[in-house]
Amino acid sequence: MKLSACFCVFLVLTLAAATPAMAQGMPKMTTVEPGTGKAGDELTVNGENLDKKHVAEIYLTDGKNDIKLPVVDQKAEAIKFKIPASAKPGRWALMLLTAGADPKLIEQPVKVTVE
């Protein structure tokens, strides 16, 4: 029984140490400036790991419809994009497609209002 308890402690410590390493490099959007815009406006989303190494594409999404955004400038801490004419007025979430061998769509808790 003592060996089993030691193994459990080892497993917990190993997973705790690995979690920050696994999260490192994961793109994360935190804010968008300005939070409101219309077709043709440029907005900037700020965050971490937003460079081309980590983010392949960025979208507006309402959960049913996804609209790919034209990227104007892309850096590790920010992506500048334009609101396309195809974006209908409303409140949209930002979603990104990760870059790399196993791309994933990740909806972010950052919202944009299209007028």
C-alpha positions in Angstrom: 0.0 0.0 0.0 2.9 2.4 0.8 4.3 1.9 -2.7 0.9 2.8 -4.3 0.7 6.0 -2.3 4.2 7.0 -3.4 3.3 6.3 -7.0 0.2 8.5 -6.7 2.2 11.4 -5.2 4.8 11.0 -8.0 2.1 11.0 -10.7 0.4 14.1 -9.2 3.7 16.0 -9.0 4.7 14.9 -12.6 1.3 16.1 -14.0 1.5 19.4 -12.1 5.0 20.1 -13.5 4.0 19.1 -17.1 0.8 21.2 -17.2 2.5 24.6 -17.5 4.9 23.2 -20.1 2.0 21.9 -22.2 0.1 25.2 -21.9 3.2 27.1 -23.0 3.0 28.0 -26.6 -0.8 27.8 -26.7 -2.4 30.9 -28.3 -4.6 33.0 -26.1 -6.6 36.1 -26.9 -7.3 38.5 -24.0 -8.7 41.8 -25.3 -9.8 43.4 -28.6 -9.5 47.2 -29.3 -11.8 48.7 -30.2 -14.6 46.3 -29.1 -17.0 47.6 -31.8 -16.6 48.2 -35.5 -18.2 48.0 -38.9 -17.2 46.5 -42.3 -13.7 47.7 -43.3 -12.7 48.8 -39.8 -9.4 47.5 -38.4 -9.3 46.0 -34.9 -6.5 44.6 -32.9 -6.8 41.5 -30.7 -4.1 41.3 -27.9 -2.9 38.2 -26.1 -0.1 35.6 -26.1 1.5 33.4 -28.8 -0.5 34.9 -31.6 2.3 34.8 -34.2 2.1 32.7 -37.4 4.0 29.9 -35.6 1.0 29.4 -33.4 -2.0 30.9 -35.2 -2.9 30.1 -38.9 -6.2 31.9 -39.2 -8.7 34.0 -37.2 -12.5 34.0 -37.4 -15.6 35.7 -36.2 -18.1 33.1 -35.0 -21.6 33.1 -33.5 -21.6 29.4 -32.9 -23.3 28.6 -36.2 -21.5 30.8 -38.7 -17.8 31.4 -39.1 -16.3 34.2 -41.0 -12.6 34.2 -41.8 -10.9 37.5 -41.1 -8.3 39.2 -43.3 -5.2 39.7 -41.2 -3.4 43.0 -41.7 -0.5 42.4 -39.2 0.4 39.5 -37.0 2.8 39.4 -34.0 3.3 37.2 -31.0 1.3 39.6 -28.8 -1.3 41.0 -31.3 -3.2 40.4 -34.5 -4.6 43.3 -36.5 -7.6 42.3 -38.7 -10.3 43.9 -40.8 -14.0 43.3 -40.4 -15.2 41.9 -43.8 -18.3 43.1 -45.6 -19.8 39.6 -45.1 -20.0 40.1 -41.3 -23.6 40.8 -40.3 -24.3 43.1 -37.4 -24.3 41.5 -34.0 -22.1 40.2 -31.2 -19.4 37.8 -32.4 -16.8 35.7 -30.6 -13.2 35.5 -31.9 -12.0 32.0 -32.8 -8.6 30.9 -34.0 -7.2 28.0 -36.0 -3.9 26.9 -34.5 -0.9 26.3 -36.8 1.1 23.1 -36.9 0.7 19.4 -37.6 -2.6 19.1 -35.6 -4.6 22.3 -36.2 -7.5 23.0 -33.9 -10.3 25.6 -33.8 -10.4 27.4 -30.5 -13.1 29.8 -29.6 -11.8 32.6 -27.3 -13.8 34.5 -24.7 -13.2 37.7 -26.5 -16.2 39.4 -28.2 -16.6 41.9 -31.0 -19.7 43.9 -31.8 -20.2 44.4 -35.5 -22.4 47.4 -36.3 
